């Protein structure tokens, strides 16, 4: 029998949106439940029960209304999900008692109802699901065991399975839910009878909680089980991510939060599931919401996961060998801090697991402390008590405390242990003889003749920015659009635009602020060329003013363009021999001469030059500029013939 159960409860549900093969893919709430008990010993059935569920969002899609025949008036009179689940338990328990049975298992047509609808919705609403929702029988899979030649598992339906088994169809039943449950009950009774005499032994399970743990680089990881989640809140923990994927089984230690070059979280995570099937269901949660943010979900590889989560340090393996421990990261510790200092800072209300053995200080390869440490706590309550000491003082420094993960421990240790003791610059490129003098790339100025665009959609292109600005595009300086990409080469959502005057920039900031681009509004702020240069070179803009570039990492945040000698553009005959330096500097735009055709100065066929920057929250970004700087998609540009502004510069904005 199914996990030694005496009965099956055949179970069906529908949501206010997509149903069938797309059930749960649109985050719509459950609005209908239908069930009926089947006695596996006596081969008898109980009373069929049907309940409507009132959703929080009283809205039905046209497809749902057509398929289910339900109306908003009917749903308004129904009970919420938690109350309906209580009624379900009471009704089933009463029937079991009347039948003289003691246990039951849910039986559903495919895993979507349990994994993609019930668990995610219950997690968002903080509804505690009964234990029966953590193990279930997949009728479709059980039928495929008996009839492997009936067709692919994913293509099976209740009607097709009844037809193959020779059972009478239930299509004449008009009520949605009742029709499906009657068909599933009839199919179950056929499988219990001759010639199949099937025993329901296959049990699908849902993990109650995510189990953290260490991962070794030598452990094989199936590439078909890994996804990349993007857009996570920076304070998210591995448990938060496991909660987002509730209903799907994540492998032990299978959540790896990604860090940027400064060791801070960049809003991405790699998640490894127990099977490709669960990974496929996870991909269906693309753009589902975590709080107010939608999360993008993409395929990833096992190599990517091991690069982030894997480690080889025996010290880390020993530290993480204690299972079911809450991990807290401490940052900003005095370099002279000892284990006793840390234990005294946390106090007796936050006991560390095994005292000093539950502390791991992060050090450079030469043994110097980095100011980071990881702490193990035996339970969540102790960890939460420790997090309340965030930014309290130890010595003369304030200490930052964050929830952490085993994968983050590995990443931080790997990062610091691989840091070279002597920083080196890349070899200088071969020098070429310049033919013409060249102006600076950006001339810092206090004039507020620039605007900053923030919150651009990640799919935004130059054409979208021009459309957003509308009539103000004529006021953009030639080559004055600068889009910013992050370190992974993806759009950061920011851009800078140089206008012809401060008045024009002010007008754009007033007219275009919070205008919609696709499904997002874009913030537009006036700024100066000096502020733009500071940001592009690694500084930050804040309410307190300008913060200069940190220049902490070698070759990542050059303090100024003057640090590298800017080459001049080459004559056409020399263009084929030109190789770009570390920072390519385009020529200055010359005023047109109406009587003389402009001389052509060729630029190298490189797609872009890279300038590392440090923006909000000290995250590494890369500003990508073509030659000359216009957009990331401009390649192989050379000067266009004279023409009015829209025609003269438009070719420079198009990809070649």
Backbone torsions as a table, in degrees:
resi	resn	phi	psi	omega
1	UNK	NA	167.0	-176.9
2	UNK	-69.9	102.4	-179.5
3	UNK	51.9	40.9	177.7
4	UNK	63.7	21.4	177.7
5	UNK	-81.5	150.5	178.6
6	UNK	-86.1	-24.7	-174.3
7	UNK	-139.6	157.4	170.1
8	UNK	-110.0	140.4	171.5
9	UNK	-107.7	102.2	178.6
10	UNK	-69.5	126.3	-165.1
11	UNK	-129.7	136.6	178.4
12	UNK	-137.6	146.7	177.1
13	UNK	-147.6	157.1	177.2
14	UNK	-137.7	151.0	179.8
15	UNK	-110.2	173.9	-179.5
16	UNK	-79.0	2.1	179.7
17	UNK	-129.0	-120.6	-177.9
18	UNK	-73.1	142.1	177.0
19	UNK	-131.9	-174.4	-178.3
20	UNK	69.4	-131.3	-177.4
21	UNK	-71.2	-13.5	179.2
22	UNK	-108.4	16.5	-178.4
23	UNK	-56.3	127.3	177.3
24	UNK	85.1	-5.9	-175.8
25	UNK	-76.2	-16.3	-177.1
26	UNK	-113.2	13.9	176.2
27	UNK	62.9	17.7	178.4
28	UNK	-74.7	152.4	-174.8
29	UNK	-83.3	155.7	178.4
30	UNK	-72.1	133.9	-179.1
31	UNK	-125.0	-9.7	-175.9
32	UNK	-146.0	133.2	174.0
33	UNK	-131.1	135.1	176.9
34	UNK	-136.1	136.1	178.9
35	UNK	-148.8	161.4	177.6
36	UNK	-156.2	138.6	-176.8
37	UNK	-87.1	141.0	174.1
38	UNK	-123.2	120.4	177.2
39	UNK	-81.5	114.5	-175.0
40	UNK	-71.0	-26.2	-179.0
41	UNK	-82.3	-50.2	-176.1
42	UNK	-87.9	-10.2	-177.6
43	UNK	56.1	45.1	177.5
44	UNK	-116.0	162.1	-179.9
45	UNK	-121.7	152.9	178.6
46	UNK	-95.6	-162.2	-177.5
47	UNK	-80.1	137.5	178.2
48	UNK	-78.9	129.8	-176.9
49	UNK	-116.9	139.6	179.4
50	UNK	-135.6	127.9	-179.5
51	UNK	-133.5	136.7	170.7
52	UNK	-89.1	150.3	-178.4
53	UNK	-123.0	129.5	179.5
54	UNK	-83.1	118.7	178.4
55	UNK	-81.4	160.0	175.8
56	UNK	-68.3	-37.2	178.9
57	UNK	-101.3	103.7	-176.6
58	UNK	-79.4	80.1	179.0
59	UNK	-151.3	134.4	179.1
60	UNK	-118.1	139.7	173.0
61	UNK	-74.8	159.3	179.1
62	UNK	-61.3	-38.5	179.7
63	UNK	-63.5	-42.8	179.8
64	UNK	-64.2	-45.1	179.9
65	UNK	-60.0	-39.5	-179.3
66	UNK	-70.3	-39.9	-175.7
67	UNK	-76.9	-40.8	-174.2
68	UNK	-94.9	-23.2	-176.8
69	UNK	72.6	12.3	-178.5
70	UNK	-86.1	154.6	177.9
71	UNK	-123.3	162.8	179.9
72	UNK	-66.3	-31.8	178.4
73	UNK	-62.1	-40.3	178.5
74	UNK	-66.2	-41.8	-177.5
75	UNK	-70.0	-31.3	178.9
76	UNK	-62.7	-28.0	-178.9
77	UNK	-87.6	-6.2	-176.1
78	UNK	-82.8	172.2	177.7
79	UNK	-93.3	155.3	176.0
80	UNK	-69.2	171.2	-172.8
81	UNK	-58.8	-44.8	-176.5
82	UNK	-63.3	-36.9	178.8
83	UNK	-70.6	-38.7	179.3
84	UNK	-66.2	-36.9	177.8
85	UNK	-66.0	-35.7	175.3
86	UNK	-64.0	-42.6	177.1
87	UNK	-63.0	-39.1	178.3
88	UNK	-59.4	-49.8	-179.9
89	UNK	-61.4	-41.8	-179.5
90	UNK	-64.9	-44.9	-179.4
91	UNK	-64.0	-45.0	-178.2
92	UNK	-66.4	-44.3	179.8
93	UNK	-61.5	-39.8	179.7
94	UNK	-64.4	-43.1	-179.8
95	UNK	-68.3	-39.1	178.7
96	UNK	-62.1	-41.0	179.5
97	UNK	-63.7	-39.4	179.1
98	UNK	-66.8	-32.7	179.2
99	UNK	-83.6	-10.6	-177.5
100	UNK	77.9	24.5	179.2
101	UNK	-105.8	161.9	-173.6
102	UNK	-119.9	-17.5	-175.7
103	UNK	-144.9	162.8	179.4
104	UNK	-152.4	162.0	177.0
105	UNK	-134.3	137.8	177.2
106	UNK	-69.3	142.9	176.9
107	UNK	-126.9	119.2	-175.3
108	UNK	-127.9	161.3	177.4
109	UNK	-91.9	86.9	-176.6
110	UNK	89.3	163.5	-173.4
111	UNK	-86.2	-6.2	-170.0
112	UNK	-61.8	-42.3	-176.4
113	UNK	-59.5	-43.7	-178.0
114	UNK	-77.5	-51.3	-170.9
115	UNK	-79.3	-38.2	-171.9
116	UNK	-101.8	-14.3	-178.6
117	UNK	-115.0	-58.5	-173.7
118	UNK	-66.5	-52.6	-174.3
119	UNK	-67.2	-44.8	177.0
120	UNK	-61.5	-42.6	-178.9
121	UNK	-67.5	-42.4	178.1
122	UNK	-63.2	-36.5	178.7
123	UNK	-64.9	-42.9	-179.8
124	UNK	-67.7	-36.0	-177.2
125	UNK	-92.6	2.1	-178.3
126	UNK	56.8	38.7	175.8
127	UNK	-92.7	128.7	179.3
128	UNK	-84.5	116.3	-179.2
129	UNK	-80.3	145.4	174.9
130	UNK	-61.8	158.4	-178.3
131	UNK	-59.1	-27.4	-177.6
132	UNK	-64.1	-18.5	179.9
133	UNK	-84.9	2.3	178.0
134	UNK	-103.7	1.9	172.6
135	UNK	-153.0	138.5	-175.6
136	UNK	-156.0	163.2	176.3
137	UNK	-102.9	129.2	176.0
138	UNK	-92.6	105.2	-176.3
139	UNK	-61.4	-35.6	-179.9
140	UNK	-63.8	-41.5	179.6
141	UNK	-70.2	-37.4	178.1
142	UNK	-65.7	-39.4	177.5
143	UNK	-64.4	-38.6	-179.6
144	UNK	-65.8	-29.8	174.7
145	UNK	-64.6	-40.7	-179.1
146	UNK	-76.0	-35.5	-174.5
147	UNK	-129.3	73.9	-176.8
148	UNK	-66.4	-17.7	-178.3
149	UNK	-92.5	7.9	-177.6
150	UNK	-74.9	-12.0	-180.0
151	UNK	127.1	174.0	178.9
152	UNK	-58.8	144.5	-176.4
153	UNK	-58.7	-41.3	-175.8
154	UNK	-70.5	-17.9	-177.8
155	UNK	-93.8	-4.5	-176.7
156	UNK	-74.9	142.6	173.2
157	UNK	-130.2	167.8	179.1
158	UNK	-60.4	-42.8	-179.1
159	UNK	-64.5	-44.0	-178.5
160	UNK	-68.5	-35.5	178.8
161	UNK	-69.1	-39.7	176.6
162	UNK	-62.9	-41.7	-179.7
163	UNK	-64.2	-42.5	-179.6
164	UNK	-66.7	-36.5	-178.9
165	UNK	-79.0	-6.3	179.8
166	UNK	78.2	20.1	179.1
167	UNK	-89.7	153.4	179.3
168	UNK	-67.1	143.5	-179.0
169	UNK	-72.8	160.6	178.3
170	UNK	-116.2	22.1	-176.3
171	UNK	-66.1	-18.1	-177.3
172	UNK	-74.8	-14.8	179.1
173	UNK	-73.5	122.2	-174.5
174	UNK	-80.9	-22.7	-172.1
175	UNK	-86.4	123.7	178.4
176	UNK	-66.6	138.2	-176.8
177	UNK	96.6	-52.8	175.5
178	UNK	-65.2	-41.0	179.0
179	UNK	-61.7	-45.5	-178.0
180	UNK	-67.4	-43.1	-178.8
181	UNK	-65.8	-41.1	177.8
182	UNK	-61.8	-40.0	177.8
183	UNK	-65.8	-41.5	179.1
184	UNK	-66.5	-39.2	177.9
185	UNK	-64.5	-43.6	179.6
186	UNK	-62.8	-40.3	178.4
187	UNK	-67.2	-38.8	178.7
188	UNK	-61.6	-44.7	179.1
189	UNK	-63.9	-35.7	177.2
190	UNK	-66.4	-39.0	179.8
191	UNK	-69.3	-29.2	178.1
192	UNK	-76.2	-20.1	-175.0
193	UNK	-98.4	176.3	175.1
194	UNK	-64.8	146.7	3.6
195	UNK	-91.5	4.1	-173.0
196	UNK	-82.3	-46.5	-177.1
197	UNK	46.6	47.4	-172.6
198	UNK	-76.7	143.5	173.4
199	UNK	-110.6	125.5	-177.3
200	UNK	-79.9	95.7	-177.0
201	UNK	-110.5	-21.1	-177.8
202	UNK	-77.1	121.7	-176.4
203	UNK	-123.8	120.5	174.5
204	UNK	-86.0	138.9	-177.8
205	UNK	-122.8	152.8	173.8
206	UNK	-119.5	127.1	-179.0
207	UNK	-67.6	137.9	179.1
208	UNK	-69.1	-37.9	-178.5
209	UNK	-150.4	158.3	177.0
210	UNK	-79.3	135.9	-179.8
211	UNK	-106.4	117.9	178.5
212	UNK	-79.4	166.2	-179.8
213	UNK	174.2	170.7	-179.6
214	UNK	-85.6	155.8	178.5
215	UNK	-130.6	132.4	179.6
216	UNK	-97.7	145.9	178.5
217	UNK	-65.1	-17.8	-179.3
218	UNK	-86.5	-10.5	180.0
219	UNK	-77.1	131.4	178.3
220	UNK	-72.5	140.6	177.4
221	UNK	-126.3	124.5	178.9
222	UNK	-67.5	121.2	-178.8
223	UNK	-64.7	-17.9	-179.9
224	UNK	-87.0	9.3	-178.9
225	UNK	-117.4	6.0	-171.4
226	UNK	-113.8	137.6	173.9
227	UNK	-127.7	162.4	173.8
228	UNK	-115.5	123.5	176.7
229	UNK	-102.2	131.2	-175.4
230	UNK	-127.9	145.2	-180.0
231	UNK	95.8	17.5	-178.6
232	UNK	-71.8	145.3	170.9
233	UNK	-58.8	142.7	-173.4
234	UNK	-62.8	-26.2	-177.5
235	UNK	-88.3	6.5	-178.0
236	UNK	-64.9	142.5	175.5
237	UNK	-107.3	176.0	177.7
238	UNK	-64.5	-32.1	177.9
239	UNK	-68.5	-34.9	176.3
240	UNK	-64.6	-40.3	179.4
241	UNK	-69.1	-40.8	176.0
242	UNK	-62.1	-34.4	177.2
243	UNK	-67.1	-36.9	177.8
244	UNK	-62.7	-37.1	179.8
245	UNK	-97.5	27.2	-178.6
246	UNK	-56.6	137.8	-176.4
247	UNK	101.7	-21.0	177.1
248	UNK	-107.3	144.8	-174.9
249	UNK	-92.7	115.7	177.7
250	UNK	-92.2	139.6	179.4
251	UNK	-63.3	157.5	179.1
252	UNK	-59.7	126.8	-177.7
253	UNK	66.2	25.5	-172.2
254	UNK	-89.4	14.7	176.5
255	UNK	-116.7	121.4	180.0
256	UNK	-124.6	108.5	176.6
257	UNK	-76.6	131.6	-177.0
258	UNK	-86.3	143.5	179.6
259	UNK	-115.5	153.0	175.5
260	UNK	-89.2	-170.7	-174.6
261	UNK	-66.4	-22.4	177.5
262	UNK	-88.8	2.8	-179.3
263	UNK	82.6	14.8	178.3
264	UNK	-103.5	154.7	-177.5
265	UNK	-69.1	138.3	-176.4
266	UNK	-106.0	11.9	177.3
267	UNK	85.9	11.1	178.5
268	UNK	-123.6	157.0	177.2
269	UNK	-150.8	148.9	172.4
270	UNK	-106.4	132.8	-176.4
271	UNK	-126.0	130.8	180.0
272	UNK	-110.4	123.2	-179.5
273	UNK	-99.3	170.0	-174.6
274	UNK	-77.3	-16.6	-177.1
275	UNK	-156.8	157.9	175.4
276	UNK	-60.0	-29.3	179.0
277	UNK	-63.5	-43.6	179.3
278	UNK	-68.7	-34.9	176.1
279	UNK	-64.7	-38.5	176.4
280	UNK	-61.9	-39.8	177.1
281	UNK	-68.2	-33.8	178.1
282	UNK	-64.8	-37.8	179.3
283	UNK	-64.4	-24.7	177.1
284	UNK	-71.2	-11.3	178.9
285	UNK	-94.2	18.8	176.1
286	UNK	-58.0	127.0	-179.8
287	UNK	67.3	20.6	165.7
288	UNK	-73.8	165.5	-169.3
289	UNK	-104.6	141.0	168.1
290	UNK	-116.5	101.0	-170.3
291	UNK	68.5	-126.0	179.4
292	UNK	-95.2	1.1	-176.7
293	UNK	-104.6	141.7	172.4
294	UNK	-93.8	144.8	-174.6
295	UNK	-110.5	128.1	175.9
296	UNK	-87.4	138.8	-177.6
297	UNK	-126.8	123.9	-177.8
298	UNK	-132.0	163.2	175.3
299	UNK	-71.3	147.2	174.5
300	UNK	-138.4	-179.8	-176.2
301	UNK	-117.2	162.5	176.5
302	UNK	-64.9	-33.0	178.4
303	UNK	-64.4	-40.1	177.6
304	UNK	-63.2	-41.2	-179.4
305	UNK	-64.7	-45.3	-179.1
306	UNK	-66.1	-33.3	178.9
307	UNK	-63.0	-33.6	-178.6
308	UNK	-89.1	-47.2	-170.2
309	UNK	-96.0	-20.7	-174.1
310	UNK	-79.1	152.5	178.4
311	UNK	-151.0	163.1	-179.8
312	UNK	-124.0	-3.0	-176.1
313	UNK	-73.3	126.6	177.2
314	UNK	-69.2	-30.7	178.8
315	UNK	-64.4	-42.3	179.1
316	UNK	-68.3	-41.3	179.6
317	UNK	-60.2	-40.7	178.5
318	UNK	-68.4	-38.8	-180.0
319	UNK	-64.5	-38.8	-176.7
320	UNK	-91.9	4.5	-177.2
321	UNK	-70.2	-20.1	178.4
322	UNK	-81.0	115.7	-174.9
323	UNK	-82.6	163.1	176.3
324	UNK	55.9	39.8	177.8
325	UNK	-108.2	141.0	173.3
326	UNK	-84.8	133.3	-176.5
327	UNK	-111.0	133.6	176.2
328	UNK	-123.6	135.8	177.7
329	UNK	-100.0	133.3	176.0
330	UNK	-109.8	132.6	-177.7
331	UNK	-131.8	139.9	-179.9
332	UNK	94.5	18.2	179.7
333	UNK	-66.1	145.1	171.4
334	UNK	-58.6	143.7	-176.9
335	UNK	-63.5	-23.1	-179.2
336	UNK	-92.6	6.1	-176.3
337	UNK	-65.0	138.6	179.4
338	UNK	-109.8	166.0	175.2
339	UNK	-54.9	-36.7	179.3
340	UNK	-64.9	-37.5	178.2
341	UNK	-63.3	-42.5	-178.5
342	UNK	-67.8	-44.2	179.3
343	UNK	-63.0	-37.9	177.2
344	UNK	-68.5	-35.3	178.1
345	UNK	-64.4	-41.7	-178.9
346	UNK	-73.2	-34.9	175.9
347	UNK	82.3	170.4	-177.4
348	UNK	-69.3	-19.9	179.8
349	UNK	-75.5	-9.4	178.1
350	UNK	-127.2	69.3	-176.6
351	UNK	-65.5	129.7	179.6
352	UNK	-84.4	140.7	-180.0
353	UNK	-59.2	122.9	178.3
354	UNK	58.9	28.3	176.1
355	UNK	61.5	-127.0	-179.2
356	UNK	-63.7	-21.7	178.5
357	UNK	-69.6	-17.9	179.0
358	UNK	-91.5	13.5	177.5
359	UNK	-113.6	138.4	175.8
360	UNK	-131.2	109.5	178.3
361	UNK	-86.4	133.3	-179.8
362	UNK	-89.0	130.7	-177.2
363	UNK	-132.7	158.9	172.8
364	UNK	-75.0	166.6	-179.6
365	UNK	-57.2	-27.3	-179.8
366	UNK	-87.9	5.6	176.5
367	UNK	94.5	-4.9	179.3
368	UNK	-71.0	140.1	179.5
369	UNK	-73.0	148.4	178.2
370	UNK	-97.7	-13.0	-175.4
371	UNK	92.9	2.2	178.0
372	UNK	-107.8	151.4	174.8
373	UNK	-155.4	154.3	176.4
374	UNK	-118.3	142.7	-175.0
375	UNK	-128.3	137.2	177.4
376	UNK	-101.2	136.7	174.9
377	UNK	-126.0	145.9	-173.4
378	UNK	-72.7	-22.6	-178.0
379	UNK	-148.9	167.6	-177.8
380	UNK	-65.9	-33.5	-178.4
381	UNK	-63.0	-42.9	178.6
382	UNK	-63.9	-40.8	-180.0
383	UNK	-64.1	-41.5	179.0
384	UNK	-65.0	-36.3	176.5
385	UNK	-64.1	-38.9	178.7
386	UNK	-66.7	-39.1	-178.6
387	UNK	-64.8	-20.8	177.4
388	UNK	-69.9	-13.6	178.6
389	UNK	-91.1	13.6	179.1
390	UNK	-56.6	128.4	177.8
391	UNK	68.5	19.8	169.6
392	UNK	-80.5	164.3	-170.3
393	UNK	-93.0	134.0	169.3
394	UNK	-125.8	115.0	-172.2
395	UNK	69.8	-117.6	177.1
396	UNK	-115.4	15.2	-176.4
397	UNK	-122.6	147.6	171.7
398	UNK	-90.1	144.2	-172.9
399	UNK	-109.9	130.5	175.8
400	UNK	-93.7	136.8	178.7
401	UNK	-125.9	134.2	-179.2
402	UNK	-138.3	151.1	169.2
403	UNK	-65.6	141.7	-176.9
404	UNK	-134.3	178.9	-178.2
405	UNK	-135.6	165.9	177.3
406	UNK	-62.7	-38.7	179.3
407	UNK	-65.0	-35.8	178.8
408	UNK	-68.0	-36.9	175.1
409	UNK	-58.5	-46.1	179.5
410	UNK	-61.5	-45.6	-177.0
411	UNK	-62.3	-45.8	-177.5
412	UNK	-64.4	-44.6	178.4
413	UNK	-63.7	-43.4	179.1
414	UNK	-61.8	-40.1	-176.9
415	UNK	-65.0	-48.6	-176.8
416	UNK	-72.8	-36.2	-178.8
417	UNK	-70.6	-20.6	179.7
418	UNK	-97.8	2.5	-179.3
419	UNK	-72.5	125.9	179.3
420	UNK	-67.5	146.8	-179.4
421	UNK	-74.0	-29.0	179.9
422	UNK	-120.2	118.8	-178.9
423	UNK	-76.9	139.9	-179.3
424	UNK	-129.3	146.8	175.0
425	UNK	-89.8	154.3	177.1
426	UNK	-67.3	154.2	-179.9
427	UNK	-60.9	144.2	-179.5
428	UNK	-67.2	142.2	179.1
429	UNK	-71.4	158.5	178.1
430	UNK	-61.3	134.2	-176.4
431	UNK	-84.7	145.3	176.8
432	UNK	-122.6	154.5	-178.5
433	UNK	-79.5	119.7	179.9
434	UNK	-73.8	152.0	-178.5
435	UNK	-106.1	-28.1	-175.8
436	UNK	-133.3	148.2	173.5
437	UNK	-68.0	155.7	-177.4
438	UNK	-132.9	143.6	177.2
439	UNK	-84.9	167.6	178.2
440	UNK	-68.6	155.3	-178.6
441	UNK	-66.9	-55.2	178.1
442	UNK	-128.2	125.1	179.2
443	UNK	-96.0	109.6	-178.1
444	UNK	-58.2	137.5	-179.9
445	UNK	-148.7	146.2	178.5
446	UNK	-81.8	-8.7	179.1
447	UNK	-66.8	129.9	-175.9
448	UNK	-86.8	66.5	-177.4
449	UNK	-105.3	22.5	179.1
450	UNK	-126.0	159.8	172.7
451	UNK	-128.8	148.9	176.9
452	UNK	-113.5	128.1	177.4
453	UNK	-101.5	127.2	-178.4
454	UNK	-128.9	139.9	179.3
455	UNK	90.8	21.8	178.2
456	UNK	-65.7	144.5	172.1
457	UNK	-59.6	147.8	-177.9
458	UNK	-65.1	-19.7	179.2
459	UNK	-93.1	4.6	-176.0
460	UNK	-66.7	139.6	176.8
461	UNK	-119.4	176.4	179.5
462	UNK	-57.3	-40.2	-179.1
463	UNK	-60.6	-37.1	178.8
464	UNK	-66.1	-37.4	178.4
465	UNK	-66.5	-42.3	178.3
466	UNK	-63.3	-39.3	177.8
467	UNK	-65.5	-38.6	178.2
468	UNK	-61.9	-40.9	-176.1
469	UNK	-79.5	-19.2	174.1
470	UNK	58.6	-124.3	-175.6
471	UNK	-67.1	-17.6	-177.8
472	UNK	-79.0	-4.4	179.5
473	UNK	-62.6	-26.1	-179.4
474	UNK	-68.6	-15.4	-178.5
475	UNK	-95.3	4.3	178.1
476	UNK	-79.0	135.1	175.6
477	UNK	-65.2	149.4	174.1
478	UNK	-56.3	133.8	-179.0
479	UNK	60.6	34.3	-173.7
480	UNK	-102.1	9.8	179.5
481	UNK	-103.8	122.4	-176.8
482	UNK	-125.4	107.1	177.4
483	UNK	-92.7	144.3	-175.4
484	UNK	-111.9	127.6	175.6
485	UNK	-109.4	155.4	179.0
486	UNK	-83.4	-176.0	-173.2
487	UNK	-67.1	-22.3	177.6
488	UNK	-85.8	3.5	179.8
489	UNK	83.0	14.5	-179.8
490	UNK	-105.2	154.5	-179.7
491	UNK	-59.5	138.4	179.7
492	UNK	-92.0	-12.5	-177.0
493	UNK	92.8	3.0	179.7
494	UNK	-115.5	154.0	173.7
495	UNK	-156.7	153.0	174.5
496	UNK	-119.2	143.1	179.4
497	UNK	-132.3	128.4	176.2
498	UNK	-92.0	125.1	179.8
499	UNK	-101.0	168.6	-176.3
500	UNK	-73.9	-22.6	179.3
501	UNK	-157.0	166.5	178.7
502	UNK	-66.5	-34.2	178.8
503	UNK	-63.9	-41.5	178.9
504	UNK	-64.9	-40.5	178.9
505	UNK	-64.0	-40.9	178.2
506	UNK	-63.1	-42.1	-179.6
507	UNK	-62.2	-41.6	179.2
508	UNK	-64.5	-43.1	-178.8
509	UNK	-64.2	-29.3	179.1
510	UNK	-81.5	-40.5	-174.3
511	UNK	-81.3	-32.2	-171.7
512	UNK	-104.3	-5.8	-177.3
513	UNK	-62.4	127.6	178.3
514	UNK	64.6	23.9	169.8
515	UNK	-72.9	152.2	-176.1
516	UNK	-84.1	135.8	169.8
517	UNK	-125.9	112.4	-173.9
518	UNK	59.8	-118.3	-177.1
519	UNK	-106.8	19.1	-178.1
520	UNK	-132.7	153.1	171.2
521	UNK	-95.1	148.2	-175.0
522	UNK	-113.0	130.1	176.6
523	UNK	-88.6	136.6	-177.5
524	UNK	-126.3	122.8	-178.1
525	UNK	-124.8	143.1	174.2
526	UNK	-80.4	140.0	177.9
527	UNK	-150.7	174.8	-179.2
528	UNK	-102.4	165.1	176.0
529	UNK	-63.4	-34.5	178.4
530	UNK	-63.5	-45.2	178.5
531	UNK	-63.7	-41.4	177.9
532	UNK	-61.6	-42.7	179.9
533	UNK	-63.5	-41.8	178.1
534	UNK	-58.8	-44.8	-178.0
535	UNK	-67.0	-44.1	-177.5
536	UNK	-66.4	-24.2	178.8
537	UNK	-96.3	8.6	173.2
538	UNK	114.4	-3.8	178.3
539	UNK	-81.9	-178.0	179.9
540	UNK	-132.1	151.5	173.3
541	UNK	-103.8	124.6	179.2
542	UNK	-140.8	175.8	-179.1
543	UNK	-64.9	-24.4	-179.1
544	UNK	-85.7	-0.4	178.0
545	UNK	115.8	-153.5	-176.7
546	UNK	-89.0	139.3	171.6
547	UNK	-116.1	122.4	-174.3
548	UNK	-66.9	163.6	178.6
549	UNK	-60.1	140.8	-177.6
550	UNK	-73.2	-36.4	-179.7
551	UNK	54.4	43.1	-178.9
552	UNK	-82.8	-29.1	-174.2
553	UNK	-106.2	143.5	-179.9
554	UNK	-66.6	135.3	172.4
555	UNK	65.6	17.0	-177.3
556	UNK	-110.4	-36.3	-177.6
557	UNK	-131.2	77.8	178.9
558	UNK	-61.4	134.1	-173.2
559	UNK	-67.2	-24.8	-178.8
560	UNK	-164.3	158.1	176.5
561	UNK	-68.7	-22.9	179.8
562	UNK	-68.4	-13.0	179.5
563	UNK	-68.9	-19.3	-180.0
564	UNK	-126.0	133.8	-179.1
565	UNK	-68.5	124.5	-178.2
566	UNK	-82.7	126.3	178.3
567	UNK	-77.1	164.4	177.4
568	UNK	-95.7	158.9	176.4
569	UNK	-68.3	154.2	-175.7
570	UNK	-98.9	154.0	171.4
571	UNK	-68.3	158.1	-177.7
572	UNK	-52.2	-35.3	-178.2
573	UNK	-67.6	-26.2	-177.8
574	UNK	-95.9	-5.4	-172.9
575	UNK	-61.5	-32.8	-178.1
576	UNK	-67.9	-22.3	-178.2
577	UNK	-95.2	-7.1	-172.7
578	UNK	-71.2	133.5	172.0
579	UNK	-121.8	130.1	-173.8
580	UNK	-70.1	148.0	173.4
581	UNK	-78.7	-170.3	-178.7
582	UNK	-61.0	-40.0	177.3
583	UNK	-123.2	110.8	-179.3
584	UNK	-77.7	131.0	-179.3
585	UNK	-116.0	115.5	-179.0
586	UNK	-75.7	166.3	-179.4
587	UNK	-73.3	158.2	174.9
588	UNK	-74.5	147.2	179.5
589	UNK	-77.3	121.6	-177.7
590	UNK	-92.0	146.2	176.0
591	UNK	-64.8	141.9	-176.6
592	UNK	-68.5	143.7	172.6
593	UNK	-109.9	119.0	-170.8
594	UNK	-72.9	-21.1	-176.4
595	UNK	-94.0	-19.8	-175.7
596	UNK	-121.3	132.8	177.3
597	UNK	-68.3	142.4	-177.6
598	UNK	-69.2	145.0	174.9
599	UNK	-74.0	145.1	-178.5
600	UNK	-92.0	125.0	173.4
601	UNK	-115.1	117.0	-174.5
602	UNK	-84.8	146.8	177.6
603	UNK	-109.8	155.0	-176.8
604	UNK	-66.0	154.0	-178.8
605	UNK	-81.0	34.0	176.3
606	UNK	-86.1	141.6	-177.6
607	UNK	-66.7	-31.1	-177.8
608	UNK	-170.8	162.2	168.4
609	UNK	-103.7	155.5	-175.1
610	UNK	-116.2	129.4	175.0
611	UNK	-126.0	116.9	-177.5
612	UNK	-81.3	140.9	-177.9
613	UNK	-136.5	164.2	179.4
614	UNK	-128.7	108.6	-173.3
615	UNK	-105.0	-145.2	-175.0
616	UNK	-53.2	137.4	176.7
617	UNK	62.7	25.0	175.3
618	UNK	59.2	31.7	178.4
619	UNK	-86.9	135.1	179.0
620	UNK	-67.6	131.4	173.9
621	UNK	-128.7	163.2	175.4
622	UNK	-125.1	125.6	175.4
623	UNK	-89.8	118.8	-176.4
624	UNK	-100.3	121.4	177.2
625	UNK	-123.0	132.3	169.8
626	UNK	-74.0	-172.4	178.7
627	UNK	-120.6	105.1	-1.2
628	UNK	-76.3	168.0	-174.4
629	UNK	-69.7	114.5	176.2
630	UNK	-134.7	-59.8	179.4
631	UNK	-156.1	161.7	-179.9
632	UNK	-64.2	-16.7	-176.2
633	UNK	-96.8	-0.1	-178.1
634	UNK	-85.4	123.1	-178.6
635	UNK	-136.2	139.9	172.7
636	UNK	68.7	41.0	-177.2
637	UNK	-84.1	143.4	162.3
638	UNK	-140.9	163.7	-168.7
639	UNK	-57.9	139.2	-179.7
640	UNK	-92.6	157.2	175.4
641	UNK	-62.0	162.8	-179.7
642	UNK	-65.5	138.6	178.1
643	UNK	-164.0	165.8	173.4
644	UNK	-56.8	157.7	-173.3
645	UNK	-47.6	-53.3	-175.0
646	UNK	-59.6	-33.5	-177.8
647	UNK	-86.7	-32.8	-174.6
648	UNK	-67.7	-41.6	-172.8
649	UNK	-100.4	-16.2	-178.0
650	UNK	-58.3	-41.6	177.9
651	UNK	-58.4	-30.5	179.9
652	UNK	-69.6	-17.1	-178.6
653	UNK	-94.3	-1.1	-176.6
654	UNK	-101.3	142.0	174.4
655	UNK	-69.9	143.0	177.3
656	UNK	-94.4	NA	NA
